[in-house]
Amino acid sequence: MHPRPRVSRQVALAAHPGNKLQSTDFTMTEVPLPPLALGQVLLRNRWFRVSVSTRLMASRDAKDIKGIPFPPLKPGDALSDGAIGEVIATTPESQLQVGEIVLHPLGWRDYAIADAHQCKVLQRESIEPAAYLGHGWTAYAALTRGIRIKRGDIVFVSSGAGAIGSMAAQIARNLGASRVIGSTGSTDKADWMKRDLGYDAVIVRNDGPFIEQLAKAAPHGIDVCVDMVGGEQLSAAVSCAREDARFVILGALVAELNAERSTSVAPADIDTFRLPIMGITLRGYSAGEPSSDAFDEWIRRLDEWQQEGAICLPSTTFNGLDKAPEALQQACEGRLKGVVLVEL
Ligand SMILES: NC(=O)c1ccc[n+]([C@@H]2O[C@H](COP(=O)([O-])OP(=O)(O)OC[C@H]3O[C@@H](n4cnc5c(N)ncnc54)[C@H](OP(=O)(O)O)[C@@H]3O)[C@@H](O)[C@H]2O)c1
């Protein structure tokens, strides 16, 4: 039996980041753990996710943004993000049992007090943290609900080595894409994406005009674009779109990870006349919290593809809560691959 802790360490924002987010913008604090209220549980966190969206939410002029699952941060606020924890104390109203493993939104701390309705119980035997905390669900939802990918589609995935992108490429292939093209920031990552994620071609941004590189990688054009970047990558994708192309736009890293200043404003120059002429659809999409049916469908498909050796779960894991700010800094600098996790 785990002894009941009286305090928990958590990471809080120390100061709004300047142009470049630094691990020193965050601080470790210790807070008392009060008695549980009706329907609450005490969780010992085992893993949590680190998301680059934290840079935007930590910025001085952050606002509530629909689709980003945590609120704007001011100095002193504790960070949060998706986490997997073990129930170590309960209240009868919670209907959760000590020892159960749950998915919940209160990462960035050793222990969390959560309301039972924030917790989804996971099967104990095989907890693969990247299956639950990674963005496979987001990518699967984008390709099956945001748009409907079709057999034979030529697909472009921007930020193709990232948390969502690394899964979107593999899922697109498993759902019948005939050619998958990605973008990234370095040749090392491009090699890895072709070798391990099955990309047919990878464009390295800042390695020449993006539109020329995309036109070369997709000489017959693209049918589907899964866009996490915006800016010139989105403009180029519209220029290379074939008839009836479908775009699912999930984020705008060009704004969030802008070298000058993180912002939620992401203008892009698009030839809009192509939209009616070619019947192109652009859809902004937020996967949000899945209904259990949809999430179970994703986990079932993942299981099948894993058994066939047709998918991997790319992740970079840091050990220890004190390493989490450094993980975030490195993620924002584009130094990491797949979903970024912290193991406690
Ligand atoms: N709609 C939804 O449901 C949903 C859910 C979660 C997240 N999101 C959003 O989706 C986007 C992607 O999220 P993610 O967690 O998968 O992020 P991510 O792709 O893992 O983001 C980190 C990567 O962004 C790339 N990057 C860095 N600076 C860049 C720049 N200036 N321009 C273009 N790329 C840059 C780097 O990759 P390279 O070195 O490979 O370029 C870096 O490794 C974010 O905007 C996020 O807020 C949407």
The ligand as an SDF file (V2000), in Angstrom:
LIG
                    3D

 48 52  0  0  0  0  0  0  0  0999 V2000
   -6.6160   20.1560  -33.4090 N   0  0  0  0  0  0  0  0  0  0  0  0
   -6.3050   19.3250  -32.4250 C   0  0  0  0  0  0  0  0  0  0  0  0
   -7.0860   18.4650  -32.0160 O   0  0  0  0  0  0  0  0  0  0  0  0
   -4.9380   19.4450  -31.8050 C   0  0  0  0  0  0  0  0  0  0  0  0
   -4.5540   18.6340  -30.7300 C   0  0  0  0  0  0  0  0  0  0  0  0
   -3.2620   18.7880  -30.2110 C   0  0  0  0  0  0  0  0  0  0  0  0
   -2.4060   19.7390  -30.7520 C   0  0  0  0  0  0  0  0  0  0  0  0
   -2.8390   20.5280  -31.7720 N   0  0  0  0  0  0  0  0  0  0  0  0
   -1.9820   21.5470  -32.4250 C   0  0  0  0  0  0  0  0  0  0  0  0
   -1.3760   20.8840  -33.5350 O   0  0  0  0  0  0  0  0  0  0  0  0
   -0.0620   21.4170  -33.7600 C   0  0  0  0  0  0  0  0  0  0  0  0
    0.9490   20.2920  -33.6880 C   0  0  0  0  0  0  0  0  0  0  0  0
    0.9730   19.7650  -32.3690 O   0  0  0  0  0  0  0  0  0  0  0  0
    2.0600   18.6800  -31.9870 P   0  0  0  0  0  0  0  0  0  0  0  0
    1.9250   18.4560  -30.5260 O   0  0  0  0  0  0  0  0  0  0  0  0
    1.9580   17.5260  -32.9130 O   0  0  0  0  0  0  0  0  0  0  0  0
    3.3760   19.4890  -32.2590 O   0  0  0  0  0  0  0  0  0  0  0  0
    4.7430   18.9980  -32.9090 P   0  0  0  0  0  0  0  0  0  0  0  0
    4.5430   18.7980  -34.3710 O   0  0  0  0  0  0  0  0  0  0  0  0
    5.2870   17.8670  -32.1070 O   0  0  0  0  0  0  0  0  0  0  0  0
    5.5800   20.3360  -32.6740 O   0  0  0  0  0  0  0  0  0  0  0  0
    6.9460   20.3810  -32.4540 C   0  0  0  0  0  0  0  0  0  0  0  0
    7.6620   20.4500  -33.7770 C   0  0  0  0  0  0  0  0  0  0  0  0
    7.3000   21.6240  -34.5050 O   0  0  0  0  0  0  0  0  0  0  0  0
    8.2800   21.8420  -35.4990 C   0  0  0  0  0  0  0  0  0  0  0  0
    8.5740   23.2740  -35.5720 N   0  0  0  0  0  0  0  0  0  0  0  0
    9.2880   24.0130  -34.7140 C   0  0  0  0  0  0  0  0  0  0  0  0
    9.3150   25.3060  -35.1050 N   0  0  0  0  0  0  0  0  0  0  0  0
    8.6120   25.3800  -36.2410 C   0  0  0  0  0  0  0  0  0  0  0  0
    8.3020   26.4310  -37.1380 C   0  0  0  0  0  0  0  0  0  0  0  0
    8.7080   27.6810  -36.9320 N   0  0  0  0  0  0  0  0  0  0  0  0
    7.5590   26.1340  -38.2210 N   0  0  0  0  0  0  0  0  0  0  0  0
    7.1370   24.8770  -38.4340 C   0  0  0  0  0  0  0  0  0  0  0  0
    7.4070   23.8280  -37.6100 N   0  0  0  0  0  0  0  0  0  0  0  0
    8.1400   24.0980  -36.5310 C   0  0  0  0  0  0  0  0  0  0  0  0
    9.5090   21.0520  -35.0620 C   0  0  0  0  0  0  0  0  0  0  0  0
    9.5680   19.9050  -35.8850 O   0  0  0  0  0  0  0  0  0  0  0  0
   10.5650   19.7640  -37.1240 P   0  0  0  0  0  0  0  0  0  0  0  0
   11.9360   20.0090  -36.6140 O   0  0  0  0  0  0  0  0  0  0  0  0
   10.3200   18.3640  -37.5520 O   0  0  0  0  0  0  0  0  0  0  0  0
   10.0910   20.7690  -38.1200 O   0  0  0  0  0  0  0  0  0  0  0  0
    9.1480   20.6020  -33.6560 C   0  0  0  0  0  0  0  0  0  0  0  0
    9.7760   19.3870  -33.3080 O   0  0  0  0  0  0  0  0  0  0  0  0
    0.1230   22.4910  -32.6940 C   0  0  0  0  0  0  0  0  0  0  0  0
   -0.2360   23.7020  -33.2890 O   0  0  0  0  0  0  0  0  0  0  0  0
   -0.8590   22.1030  -31.5970 C   0  0  0  0  0  0  0  0  0  0  0  0
   -1.2900   23.2020  -30.8500 O   0  0  0  0  0  0  0  0  0  0  0  0
   -4.0740   20.3750  -32.3190 C   0  0  0  0  0  0  0  0  0  0  0  0
  1  2  1  0
  2  3  2  0
  2  4  1  0
  4  5  1  0
  4 48  2  0
  5  6  2  0
  6  7  1  0
  7  8  2  0
  8  9  1  0
  8 48  1  0
  9 10  1  0
  9 46  1  0
 10 11  1  0
 11 12  1  0
 11 44  1  0
 12 13  1  0
 13 14  1  0
 14 15  2  0
 14 16  1  0
 14 17  1  0
 17 18  1  0
 18 19  2  0
 18 20  1  0
 18 21  1  0
 21 22  1  0
 22 23  1  0
 23 24  1  0
 23 42  1  0
 24 25  1  0
 25 26  1  0
 25 36  1  0
 26 27  1  0
 26 35  1  0
 27 28  2  0
 28 29  1  0
 29 30  1  0
 29 35  2  0
 30 31  1  0
 30 32  2  0
 32 33  1  0
 33 34  2  0
 34 35  1  0
 36 37  1  0
 36 42  1  0
 37 38  1  0
 38 39  2  0
 38 40  1  0
 38 41  1  0
 42 43  1  0
 44 45  1  0
 44 46  1  0
 46 47  1  0
M  CHG  2   8   1  16  -1
M  END
$$$$
